[in-house]
Amino acid sequence: MTNEIYVEKNGYIATLVLNRPEKRNSLSRAMFQAIVDQLELLSVDSSIKLLIVRGVNEVAFSSGADITEFLDVRYA
């Protein structure tokens, strides 16, 4: 798993953190996959009742998809 996505657990609450502040948490393809992987793990954890998704700091939640990957993805 990339360190650009991580999960913190506190009791029945899980927090999925987007950790790419230098890019305003724009989501790379690897991050999209890491999110899917984490959600699959959390979905089978019966101790988790609440999921919070947030950015690592107060600057940005997420600016969306990382457009610097668009050419590589669309024309590969």
Beta strands, then each sheet from edge to edge (+ up, - down):
strand 1: 5-10
strand 2: 13-18
strand 3: 50-55
sheet 1: 1+ 2- 3-
end
